[in-house]
Amino acid sequence: MAKKKVTGHELVFVPLGGVGEIGRNMGLYGFGPADERKWLVVDCGVSFGGPETPGIELIMPDPTFLEEEAENVVGLVLTHAHEDHYGAVLDLWPGFDKPVFATPFAAAMLRAKRISNAIDEDVDVEIFTPGVPFHLGPFHIEAIAVSHSIPESCALLIDTPAGRVLHTGDWKIDISPVGTPQTDIERLRAIGNEGRPLALVCDSTNAMKGGVSPSETEVAIHLERLIATAKHRVAVTIFASNLGRMISIARAAAKADRQVVATGRAVHRVAGIARELGLMEGVPDFLDQDAYGYLPREKVVLICTGSQGEARAAMARIAAGEHPVIDLSPGDMAIFSSWAIPGNEKAVIDIQNQLIDRGVEVVTAREEMVHVSGHPRRNELAQLYEWTKPSLLVPVHGEPMHLEAHVKFGREHGIKTAYSVRNGDMVRLFPEPAHFPGEVPTGVLYLDGNILCTPEESRVRDRRRLAFGGLVVVSLAVNGKGQIVSGPVIELDGLPEVEDDDYALADVVRSAAQGTIKSFPEKRRADTGRFAEAIRRAVRSEVNAVWGRKPIVKVIIHKV
């Protein structure tokens, strides 16, 4: 029986993050008249800082628009527990005082994250089960199990009187997954057979790749062979959240009569949660790193963190010979069962080179199938279209090239209405589809140490300038008559100091400062702002002339 439509009500989609980029996913679904919509939030994730954001580890979507609509927000639903989908919950969501809906695994990961990071703020978590519908305000929601590289990943069928939408989350079609259920193909087919219009908001990560994403079972086969034929120790670094990969390694180790040693907090956390939830039945307990030194070389398999080149993670410390317990010797094998996230490539390669220099055999996904993506390729996208029969396509979870490729691919497969959107755009899904670019203000927040701030507040731009040009400080004291009573004192930080240089930069700074001081009339020195700016400009110009770079120059004038 068709649902009765409510006149004047619309179903709209607004991404605040994760569209036009990889990471920090946050999508909003609004239902109701334009001036009084209720808002459902799907996912609340982070991305990671890189060289362009020195000192910043986590970047989050700016929820300002959502804060302005706080009284109309009905809740947050998490599709799964990857950082780019749930990593910002404890930082952004407590202020809304609305429930978070999650699977048991995602709820446990959230709880463990809070305890591990000693976070005071907490959120109210409600557990949902795939296949069992629940309501949030005017939204009727059904989670649908999908295969991905973490347990209990879900697509969301969101139904309203205006229309319905399938939000895929991260997914793939894997007929033989490890440690996770198969994608619920029968339910997806049933959605398409119900005969009601459907909007599809869909993962675009692999929209440029043909064929089908290989199965996790294929990785298990290759890992089993590598571990069985290895002569000495085998160390495998993985995404800690990839429980299926962890299980495959453990099974391969058992077949090779080896024991598994785990190191890294994240690996222990995920394994502990999985055991509590009954997701690792039949898998022997892992040994702690203290057992590593007592095992014969040919009897150990190490699972460790550090697949992304993180400096403090286990694999980086092992490669540098700085781990307090674990070492790898010539002839041992290190398997990187992962791909480097864009921006992490150099750090990963540096660690691999360190291992090679130590005589360790390094195996990556370039040589062996030791990693597969958790996202659908084109044949899987086409299969989903065939099953669900969407009338509207909105690609998400991708950079612009992925989104554009997905739009084109969808149109080629008979979806007449497909929009290429970006963060802050609004898409009216029903009743009449329309695209409104830049409708909602959006941006990012940085987690700078313990401080959550805007990019401007973080002063990251100044940090980049410091890294490029260093810092010069000129300090002097001036009395009421404009006379210099002390200084100038010069301090240089981050500028080159070359021995036997006939014209050192410290001398350049001192000469430029003293020249400006002498030429600046005493009676005008009472205006310390102008006096300091004149010195600053002169110093910066002279250093640039000699060095070819412009440092940050700070001039401090003390009035005595």
Number of C-alpha atoms within 10 A of each C-alpha: 4 8 11 10 13 12 11 10 20 23 27 25 24 25 25 30 33 26 29 21 20 21 24 29 29 29 24 21 23 26 25 20 14 13 6 12 19 24 29 23 22 24 31 31 26 30 23 19 16 14 10 12 20 15 16 18 15 22 26 30 25 21 21 15 13 18 13 10 15 18 13 16 24 21 20 26 25 26 28 26 24 22 20 23 25 25 23 23 21 19 15 18 20 15 13 17 15 17 18 22 23 27 24 18 22 24 21 20 21 21 16 17 16 16 11 12 8 9 12 8 12 16 18 12 20 14 13 17 17 17 15 10 15 14 12 17 15 18 21 16 21 21 25 25 26 27 30 29 27 24 26 23 29 28 26 25 22 22 19 23 21 21 22 21 25 24 23 23 25 25 23 26 26 24 15 16 21 26 23 22 17 17 23 17 18 9 15 21 16 12 19 18 12 13 11 14 17 24 24 24 24 24 26 29 25 23 26 15 14 13 11 17 20 22 20 27 18 17 22 25 15 17 24 20 12 18 26 18 9 15 14 19 25 29 23 28 23 24 21 22 20 22 23 23 29 26 21 22 24 25 21 24 22 19 13 19 13 23 24 26 21 27 24 18 15 20 21 18 17 21 23 16 18 19 13 13 13 9 19 19 13 9 14 13 16 17 14 14 18 13 15 22 12 8 14 11 17 18 18 24 29 27 26 25 25 24 26 26 22 16 14 12 19 23 33 25 18 20 23 14 16 13 15 10 13 19 17 20 14 14 15 21 25 24 25 26 23 21 20 16 13 10 14 17 13 13 16 22 14 14 23 24 14 16 25 16 12 17 15 21 18 18 18 16 15 10 8 15 19 25 24 19 18 22 24 29 23 20 16 21 26 15 13 22 21 15 18 23 23 24 18 21 25 23 26 32 25 23 17 18 14 24 29 21 17 29 22 15 18 25 15 11 12 13 17 14 16 23 21 22 24 23 25 22 21 23 22 19 27 23 17 9 17 14 17 13 14 14 13 16 13 18 15 18 21 28 23 20 10 7 10 17 17 18 18 11 12 19 12 19 15 13 17 15 14 18 15 15 21 19 18 23 18 22 17 17 17 19 15 12 12 19 16 20 13 14 13 19 14 16 14 17 14 13 19 13 12 10 7 7 8 8 10 16 20 17 13 17 26 16 15 20 26 16 14 18 19 10 8 16 13 17 11 12 21 17 10 17 12 13 19 21 14 16 23 23 15 19 30 21 18 19 22 15 12 12 16 11 16 19 24 20 21 18 24 17 20 14 14 13
